[in-house]
Amino acid sequence: MAQPPPDVDEDDCLPEYHHLFCPDLLRDKVAFITGGGSGIGFRIAEVFMRHGCHTVIASRSLPRVSTAAEKLVAATGRQCLALCLDVRDPPTIASAVDEALREFGKIDILVNSAAGNFLCPASALSFNAFKTVLDIDAAGTFNVSRVLYEKFFQDHGGVIVNITATLGSRGQVLQTHAGTAKAAVDAMTRHLAVEWGHRNIRVNSLAPGPISGTEGFWRLCGPQASRILHFIGSPLQRAGNKTEIAHSALFLASPAASFVTGAVLVADGGMWLTSPNNTVMLTGFPSLPAKL
């Protein structure tokens, strides 16, 4: 069985990197990555840069992405521009895209990685909490894609990779909000692939499973004993890591996937096929609404 590539749990660059793809795969491309200051988004930025790409990493926290950009530039020698935006606020997105275009003159790849999630039963989910997750995940993905389409992609083509999940593939306890949002993004992926294909724009979804070293992993998978039991029934019997997801994103963003659009690439070790749905977890959560 193939071993996973090395990774580190923290939001730090890999101490060493071994290329599985051609090192020049994204030479002189420019990628705009939301949520690029931490977790999966950070590792996607790093792996893209190690394959010749310049990046723009953007989130609501400018200090976070600024620190991340310094790490990425030091480790890869490529350019990384840190910008502040809120994916729920189109004017801030437009300003960030304009600044990126002034800096690089183009944007070839968009990775929609900004997301929000937590565990909560639907009966305790506040109206605002539900709306906030949909605003960040679903509306945010549309907002950034729509702005980039208008400002660059419609005339020059491009690639969009939406980071989603398999939560919408079946009913999942404690995940009504996130499952609904990610299902909407996967539907959006298909619609945009159809509408924008004639503009030479490819749009695909990438659906990771539990990924170690991410905030979502610690927040959603529980303590170590629970995590061990969680993976026993999965085909690969382990969590994934950020580098594995970054390699999947690299494939979708690269010329290797030049005829792939409207697809959902599931990278979860087969967990969505076999994992039990633990309804007993519902008894461990309070009945008061979750506030967000």
C-alpha positions as CSV (number, residue, x, y, z in Angstrom):
1,M,0.0,0.0,0.0
2,A,1.3,3.4,-0.9
3,Q,2.5,5.5,2.0
4,P,1.3,9.0,2.5
5,P,3.9,11.8,1.7
6,P,5.5,13.5,4.7
7,D,3.6,16.4,6.3
8,V,3.7,18.5,9.4
9,D,0.7,19.3,11.6
10,E,1.4,22.9,12.1
11,D,0.9,25.7,9.6
12,D,4.5,25.5,8.6
13,C,6.2,24.6,5.3
14,L,7.5,21.1,4.8
15,P,11.2,20.7,5.9
16,E,11.8,18.8,2.7
17,Y,9.7,18.1,-0.4
18,H,10.0,15.3,-3.0
19,H,8.3,16.1,-6.3
20,L,5.8,13.5,-7.5
21,F,4.9,15.8,-10.4
22,C,7.2,17.7,-12.8
23,P,8.7,20.6,-10.8
24,D,7.7,23.0,-13.6
25,L,4.1,21.9,-13.8
26,L,2.7,25.3,-12.9
27,R,5.7,27.4,-13.9
28,D,4.9,31.1,-13.8
29,K,1.2,30.5,-13.2
30,V,-0.6,32.6,-10.6
31,A,-3.0,31.1,-8.1
32,F,-5.5,33.0,-6.0
33,I,-6.3,31.0,-2.9
34,T,-8.9,31.9,-0.3
35,G,-8.3,30.5,3.2
36,G,-4.7,30.2,2.2
37,G,-3.2,31.3,5.5
38,S,-3.8,28.0,7.3
39,G,-4.6,24.3,7.0
40,I,-5.3,22.8,3.6
41,G,-5.2,26.2,1.9
42,F,-1.7,26.9,3.2
43,R,-0.4,23.5,2.0
44,I,-2.0,23.9,-1.4
45,A,-0.2,27.3,-1.7
46,E,3.1,25.7,-0.8
47,V,2.8,22.7,-3.2
48,F,1.7,25.0,-6.0
49,M,4.7,27.3,-5.3
50,R,7.1,24.3,-5.2
51,H,5.9,23.6,-8.8
52,G,6.7,27.1,-10.1
53,C,3.5,29.0,-9.3
54,H,3.2,32.4,-7.7
55,T,0.3,32.7,-5.3
56,V,-2.1,35.2,-3.7
57,I,-3.4,34.0,-0.3
58,A,-6.4,35.8,1.1
59,S,-8.5,35.7,4.2
60,R,-10.2,38.0,6.8
61,S,-7.0,37.9,8.9
62,L,-4.3,39.9,7.3
63,P,-1.7,39.1,10.0
64,R,-2.3,35.4,9.5
65,V,-1.9,35.4,5.8
66,S,1.1,37.8,6.0
67,T,2.9,35.4,8.4
68,A,2.0,32.5,6.1
69,A,3.3,34.4,3.0
70,E,6.6,35.0,4.7
71,K,7.0,31.3,5.4
72,L,6.0,30.3,1.8
73,V,8.4,32.7,0.1
74,A,11.3,31.6,2.4
75,A,10.6,27.9,1.7
76,T,9.9,28.0,-2.1
77,G,11.5,31.2,-3.5
78,R,8.4,32.0,-5.4
79,Q,6.3,35.2,-4.9
80,C,3.3,35.2,-2.5
81,L,1.0,38.2,-2.0
82,A,-1.0,38.3,1.2
83,L,-4.4,40.1,1.0
84,C,-7.4,40.7,3.3
85,L,-10.9,40.0,2.1
86,D,-14.2,38.6,3.3
87,V,-15.7,36.1,0.9
88,R,-19.2,37.2,2.1
89,D,-18.4,40.8,1.0
90,P,-18.0,41.2,-2.8
91,P,-16.5,44.7,-2.6
92,T,-13.6,43.4,-0.5
93,I,-13.1,40.5,-3.0
94,A,-13.1,43.0,-6.0
95,S,-10.4,45.1,-4.2
96,A,-8.3,42.1,-3.5
97,V,-8.5,40.8,-7.1
98,D,-7.7,44.2,-8.5
99,E,-4.6,44.3,-6.3
100,A,-3.5,40.8,-7.3
101,L,-3.9,41.8,-11.0
102,R,-1.8,44.9,-10.5
103,E,0.9,42.8,-8.9
104,F,1.0,39.9,-11.3
105,G,-1.0,41.0,-14.4
106,K,-3.0,37.8,-14.4
107,I,-4.6,35.0,-12.4
108,D,-4.6,31.5,-13.8
109,I,-6.1,29.5,-11.0
110,L,-8.7,30.1,-8.3
111,V,-8.9,27.8,-5.2
112,N,-11.9,28.4,-3.1
113,S,-10.8,27.0,0.3
114,A,-12.4,29.4,2.8
115,A,-14.9,27.5,5.0
116,G,-16.5,27.3,8.4
117,N,-17.8,24.3,10.3
118,F,-18.6,22.9,13.7
119,L,-20.6,20.0,15.2
120,C,-24.2,20.8,16.1
121,P,-27.5,19.0,15.8
122,A,-30.0,20.7,13.6
123,S,-32.5,21.1,16.5
124,A,-29.9,23.3,18.3
125,L,-28.6,25.1,15.2
126,S,-29.4,28.8,15.4
127,F,-30.8,30.5,12.3
128,N,-27.8,32.8,12.1
129,A,-25.3,29.9,12.5
130,F,-26.9,28.0,9.6
131,K,-26.9,31.2,7.5
132,T,-23.3,32.0,8.3
133,V,-21.9,28.7,7.2
134,L,-23.9,28.9,3.9
135,D,-22.7,32.5,3.4
136,I,-19.0,31.5,3.8
137,D,-19.0,28.2,2.0
138,A,-21.6,28.4,-0.7
139,A,-22.2,32.2,-1.3
140,G,-18.5,32.8,-0.7
141,T,-17.5,30.4,-3.4
142,F,-19.9,32.0,-5.8
143,N,-18.8,35.5,-4.9
144,V,-15.1,35.0,-5.5
145,S,-15.7,32.9,-8.6
146,R,-18.1,35.6,-10.0
147,V,-15.7,38.4,-9.3
148,L,-12.7,36.6,-10.9
149,Y,-14.8,35.7,-13.9
150,E,-15.8,39.3,-14.5
151,K,-12.3,40.7,-14.0
152,F,-10.2,38.2,-15.8
153,F,-11.4,34.7,-16.5
154,Q,-14.1,35.5,-19.0
155,D,-11.5,36.9,-21.4
156,H,-8.5,34.7,-20.6
157,G,-9.8,31.4,-19.3
158,G,-8.8,29.8,-16.1
159,V,-9.2,27.0,-13.6
160,I,-11.4,26.9,-10.5
161,V,-11.0,24.3,-7.7
162,N,-13.6,24.3,-5.0
163,I,-12.8,22.6,-1.8
164,T,-15.9,20.8,-0.6
165,A,-16.7,17.6,1.3
166,T,-18.7,14.4,1.0
167,L,-21.2,15.5,3.7
168,G,-23.9,16.2,1.2
169,S,-23.8,12.7,-0.2
170,R,-25.9,11.2,2.6
171,G,-27.5,12.4,5.8
172,Q,-24.8,13.1,8.3
173,V,-25.4,13.8,12.0
174,L,-24.4,17.1,13.4
175,Q,-23.5,18.5,9.9
176,T,-26.8,19.8,8.4
177,H,-25.3,23.3,7.9
178,A,-22.0,22.2,6.4
179,G,-23.5,19.3,4.4
180,T,-26.0,21.6,2.9
181,A,-23.4,24.2,2.0
182,K,-21.0,21.8,0.4
183,A,-23.7,20.1,-1.6
184,A,-24.6,23.5,-2.9
185,V,-21.0,24.1,-3.9
186,D,-20.8,20.8,-5.8
187,A,-24.0,21.7,-7.7
188,M,-22.5,25.1,-8.4
189,T,-19.3,23.4,-9.7
190,R,-21.4,21.5,-12.3
191,H,-23.5,24.6,-13.3
192,L,-20.4,26.8,-13.7
193,A,-18.5,24.1,-15.6
194,V,-21.4,24.0,-18.1
195,E,-21.9,27.8,-18.4
196,W,-18.3,28.8,-18.5
197,G,-16.7,26.0,-20.4
198,H,-16.9,27.8,-23.7
199,R,-14.7,30.5,-22.1
200,N,-12.0,27.9,-21.5
201,I,-12.7,27.8,-17.8
202,R,-12.6,24.5,-16.0
203,V,-14.4,24.1,-12.7
204,N,-14.0,21.1,-10.4
205,S,-14.6,20.2,-6.8
206,L,-12.1,18.5,-4.4
207,A,-13.7,16.7,-1.5
208,P,-11.2,15.8,1.3
209,G,-12.1,13.5,4.2
210,P,-10.6,14.0,7.7
211,I,-7.2,15.6,7.2
212,S,-4.7,15.6,10.1
213,G,-3.1,18.9,11.1
214,T,-6.2,21.0,10.3
215,E,-8.5,22.8,12.7
216,G,-11.4,20.8,11.3
217,F,-9.7,17.5,12.2
218,W,-9.4,18.4,15.8
219,R,-12.8,20.1,16.0
220,L,-14.8,17.4,14.2
221,C,-13.1,14.1,14.9
222,G,-12.9,14.4,18.7
223,P,-10.2,13.0,21.1
224,Q,-7.5,10.5,19.9
225,A,-9.4,7.4,21.1
226,S,-12.5,8.5,19.1
227,R,-10.4,9.1,16.0
228,I,-8.8,5.7,16.1
229,L,-12.3,4.0,16.2
230,H,-13.4,6.5,13.5
231,F,-10.9,5.1,11.0
232,I,-11.2,1.3,11.7
233,G,-14.0,0.8,9.2
234,S,-12.5,3.0,6.4
235,P,-10.8,1.3,3.5
236,L,-7.3,2.9,4.1
237,Q,-7.8,2.9,7.9
238,R,-6.2,6.3,8.4
239,A,-6.7,10.0,8.1
240,G,-5.3,11.9,5.1
241,N,-2.7,14.6,5.4
242,K,-2.6,18.1,3.9
243,T,0.1,17.3,1.4
244,E,-2.1,14.5,-0.1
245,I,-4.9,17.0,-0.6
246,A,-2.5,19.6,-2.1
247,H,-1.4,17.0,-4.6
248,S,-5.0,16.4,-5.6
249,A,-5.6,20.1,-6.0
250,L,-2.4,20.3,-8.0
251,F,-3.6,17.7,-10.5
252,L,-7.0,19.5,-10.9
253,A,-5.3,22.8,-11.4
254,S,-2.7,21.6,-13.8
255,P,-2.6,20.8,-17.6
256,A,-2.7,17.1,-16.5
257,A,-6.5,17.6,-16.0
258,S,-7.0,19.6,-19.1
259,F,-10.1,17.6,-20.1
260,V,-11.6,17.4,-16.6
261,T,-14.4,19.8,-15.7
262,G,-17.6,19.6,-13.7
263,A,-16.2,16.7,-11.6
264,V,-16.0,16.0,-7.9
265,L,-12.7,14.4,-6.9
266,V,-13.1,12.6,-3.6
267,A,-9.9,12.3,-1.6
268,D,-10.9,10.7,1.7
269,G,-9.4,7.2,1.7
270,G,-12.8,5.7,0.8
271,M,-14.4,6.8,4.1
272,W,-17.6,8.1,2.5
273,L,-18.3,4.6,1.2
274,T,-18.0,2.7,4.5
275,S,-18.0,5.0,7.6
276,P,-20.9,4.4,10.0
277,N,-23.2,7.3,10.9
278,N,-23.1,7.6,14.7
279,T,-26.5,8.9,15.7
280,V,-25.5,8.2,19.4
281,M,-23.4,11.4,19.1
282,L,-26.7,13.4,19.1
283,T,-27.2,12.6,22.8
284,G,-23.9,14.3,23.8
285,F,-24.8,17.7,22.5
286,P,-26.8,20.5,24.3
287,S,-30.3,21.4,23.1
288,L,-29.5,25.1,23.2
289,P,-29.0,26.9,19.9
290,A,-25.4,27.2,18.6
291,K,-24.5,30.8,18.2
292,L,-22.2,32.1,15.5
